[in-house]
Amino acid sequence: MADDMANLFRRLTAGVYVIGVAHGDLRNAFTASSVMQVSFSPLLVALCINPEHASYPILSSGRAFSINVLRADQQALAEHFGTQSGRTVDKLSSTSWRAGLTGAPLLQDALAYFDCQVISEAEAGDHRLMLGRVVDGAVLDANGQPLLYSATGNLDHSAELYAKAFCEPR
Ligand SMILES: Cc1cc2nc3c(=O)[nH]c(=O)nc-3n(C[C@H](O)[C@H](O)[C@H](O)COP(=O)(O)O)c2cc1C
């Protein structure tokens, strides 16, 4: 059932992004697929983060994040930032990046980036929903094709995380 649930949810079309976070001199980045546009005016985006990630306290206190859009040929970057923690590895040390307007790291080799200030945070099940106002952004590779979450298989080991059954309707 868990694999069926994973197959179902991977039909929700999503890209793959490296989320950069910063607070003072602290910086980190992690891979995320739970990212979406929320509003046109003002320009708002949202992402979901597991509060057990090393990135979470930096994001929650620094109140800034970048969204680095990965290209279809950058699955290795998705794996680099998404399968090890900043608690044990300085993931940014092997990648070219610069600080954006908010201080959040922007990867030089991404397809595009968004630089965002957190305007609210809400509990959302086992994740936190972070709402951000977009203060900067650019397309870096106009011809690049985005990496799709469905193409990453079970790279995030999420198949075993799904509930065994749907909730009963109220
Ligand atoms: C393809 C992929 C998608 C992921 N999507 C998310 C996500 O949307 N939200 C999240 O909190 N973690 C997500 N993860 C897991 C984190 O990237 C991973 O746990 C990471 O090691 C956390 O790094 P940190 O401890 O340095 O913050 C994803 C991982 C992969 C490989």
The ligand as an SDF file (V2000), in Angstrom:
LIG
                    3D

 31 33  0  0  0  0  0  0  0  0999 V2000
   14.0760   14.4390   -4.6540 C   0  0  0  0  0  0  0  0  0  0  0  0
   14.0120   14.8810   -3.1940 C   0  0  0  0  0  0  0  0  0  0  0  0
   12.9720   15.6860   -2.7730 C   0  0  0  0  0  0  0  0  0  0  0  0
   12.8960   16.1180   -1.4340 C   0  0  0  0  0  0  0  0  0  0  0  0
   11.8870   16.9640   -1.0520 N   0  0  0  0  0  0  0  0  0  0  0  0
   11.8610   17.4450    0.2120 C   0  0  0  0  0  0  0  0  0  0  0  0
   10.8930   18.4040    0.5890 C   0  0  0  0  0  0  0  0  0  0  0  0
   10.0640   18.8630   -0.2220 O   0  0  0  0  0  0  0  0  0  0  0  0
   10.8900   18.8600    1.8850 N   0  0  0  0  0  0  0  0  0  0  0  0
   11.7890   18.3920    2.8150 C   0  0  0  0  0  0  0  0  0  0  0  0
   11.7410   18.8200    3.9920 O   0  0  0  0  0  0  0  0  0  0  0  0
   12.7550   17.4800    2.4790 N   0  0  0  0  0  0  0  0  0  0  0  0
   12.8120   17.0170    1.2000 C   0  0  0  0  0  0  0  0  0  0  0  0
   13.7800   16.1300    0.8310 N   0  0  0  0  0  0  0  0  0  0  0  0
   14.7010   15.5930    1.8600 C   0  0  0  0  0  0  0  0  0  0  0  0
   15.8810   16.5320    2.1920 C   0  0  0  0  0  0  0  0  0  0  0  0
   16.4460   17.1060    1.0440 O   0  0  0  0  0  0  0  0  0  0  0  0
   16.9760   15.7190    2.9240 C   0  0  0  0  0  0  0  0  0  0  0  0
   16.4450   15.1140    4.0900 O   0  0  0  0  0  0  0  0  0  0  0  0
   18.1980   16.5360    3.2600 C   0  0  0  0  0  0  0  0  0  0  0  0
   19.2550   15.6470    3.5640 O   0  0  0  0  0  0  0  0  0  0  0  0
   18.0320   17.5100    4.4270 C   0  0  0  0  0  0  0  0  0  0  0  0
   19.2400   18.2300    4.5500 O   0  0  0  0  0  0  0  0  0  0  0  0
   19.6570   19.0870    5.8420 P   0  0  0  0  0  0  0  0  0  0  0  0
   19.5650   18.1740    7.0500 O   0  0  0  0  0  0  0  0  0  0  0  0
   21.0800   19.5030    5.5370 O   0  0  0  0  0  0  0  0  0  0  0  0
   18.7280   20.2460    5.9410 O   0  0  0  0  0  0  0  0  0  0  0  0
   13.8830   15.7050   -0.4950 C   0  0  0  0  0  0  0  0  0  0  0  0
   14.9440   14.8750   -0.9260 C   0  0  0  0  0  0  0  0  0  0  0  0
   15.0130   14.4700   -2.2550 C   0  0  0  0  0  0  0  0  0  0  0  0
   16.1630   13.5820   -2.7060 C   0  0  0  0  0  0  0  0  0  0  0  0
  1  2  1  0
  2  3  1  0
  2 30  2  0
  3  4  2  0
  4  5  1  0
  4 28  1  0
  5  6  2  0
  6  7  1  0
  6 13  1  0
  7  8  2  0
  7  9  1  0
  9 10  1  0
 10 11  2  0
 10 12  1  0
 12 13  2  0
 13 14  1  0
 14 15  1  0
 14 28  1  0
 15 16  1  0
 16 17  1  0
 16 18  1  0
 18 19  1  0
 18 20  1  0
 20 21  1  0
 20 22  1  0
 22 23  1  0
 23 24  1  0
 24 25  2  0
 24 26  1  0
 24 27  1  0
 28 29  2  0
 29 30  1  0
 30 31  1  0
M  END
$$$$
